């Protein structure tokens, strides 16, 4: 009896020690990971505060009109962010309009139609595209793509749409080679691998049974992709597209090379424009005066908010998609 | 997540740009510290190398831009600041700074027109201002045709190229246009960055040179050395005296010699649109800023000794890099002005 009680006691204390030890380890681990998580929040807030602080003189002087003023005059220190904001949004969304269909097309080809021996080389080539530094895209854009567009593509587009009411304004003016259109084109090439690689990966997670069943019912490849694969994989596709949009919004170097860096709004896509990141990169080093640097920092703050809004919109979109899929 | 972290990286880089120059150590005994304009960096580096070989004194020059140079000397983190845009005598007095020029650099207009060779086109100030204001948009415009009788100019849109980054080069160019065009002076003005009425922006001299070289119908302004070293087609210009001059050491030196240095308060001098039949119209000295009453007089003496040596021995090195040395009479004035700097030993 006593023996059993003793053994029981012993087992009890051993378990308690082990629990205590583990408990300590657990709490330490929790503190560590909690600290890491808090650090991210702290850095986020720190950046926000630093930006607000740096931009304060400009915010105080220009108020909200900063957002819709086109003028950017360092001589008289009158600054407005409309041209860079518009340039950032237009170039990014135009790039998305080009890259999303093409990227999804590549993913469809690679998962469904591609002959087996071609599958890996093409896949690797697309992933390599993602590894090219943006400065290379910029130089290539300026020295190869822009002169080609100026000589062969833009004059043709200008002539072709000269008599079409809305399009003639979009494709107007002397062919400079560089400008909003070229920037969007370069951006679309840069974000293409993000979209196609992510989309291909999610397409491959679609159960073969679903597709086989659809084919068995007599669906064409198009119908299988459009009705079965895309709806099944839409969360991943939207996620990949948002990742790409994020890259496009913040891209600096390649855009600076080819966008034309002009603080003007112009309906023509061939006209030079500017983006937020290009403006900051260009003008920061020699920014003199009391309001110039704050105005540039305020631009950074605006980019911060735009990216934040885009991410938030992506989350809401994903949430809606999931809820709708669940309801059906 | 990736988005946020990428944004943070970008901001960290910007923050580093703020902090690094300020964290530079103050002058060591055998090193002169300076910061500022990028334009004279190649010649300062070359002088420094030769000077170091001779005296063992090193020059630590950070080419962070004129704006940075002015900010750093005012923050007293360096012994001298360098700027392409001169400070006005009033600004100098308020800050207690002395200013003097070191070398002169010239700007030329480069273009890309198929079938027209280097130096074949002539342009004058008012026409140039009209092009950069978007009033003249075609190469076969009447104003250009009048300046270039006998030259077959193509019916091609003019692609105006300018600097997108703030730059002393832009300041000098805009300053010239302000002198030759009332409209430019009142509507645009002159500064290191300006609000350009037309055109595409490119970063740095190399960016403008690259854009002009790759865009048919383009015109741009670059420092002479860039046009020469990249074999770009440059224009001849009609100067204030109404004479057509080619860019080159001779016309650059003529403008420097013809300038009115007698009345240049604190050497405040912008060498644009100078008189004289031989004078090239767009050029400028680049300047050095030092404190008149420095907290470390020994360091200032080193700075002045260095530039004194460069004035005496460095002319050939400057010409080799396509800078224009100052006229001897100006050098004499500069050295006399150094007496006002405490601890200069002069």
Interface residues (C-beta under 8 A of the other chain):
Chain A: X43 X44 X47 X50 X51 X71 X72 X73 X74 X75 X76 X142 X143 X146 X147 X150 X151 X174 X176 X177 X178 X179 X243 X246 X247 X250 X252 X256 X257 X260 X261 X262 X263 X272 X274 X277 X278 X280 X281 X282 X283 X284 X285 X286 X287 X288 X292 X300 X303 X304 X307 X311
Chain B: X2 X3 X4 X6 X7 X8 X10 X11 X14 X15 X17 X64 X65 X66 X67 X68 X70 X137 X157 X159 X164 X165 X166 X167 X188 X189 X190 X191 X192 X193 X194 X195 X196 X198 X199 X200 X201 X202 X203 X207 X210 X211 X214 X215 X216 X217
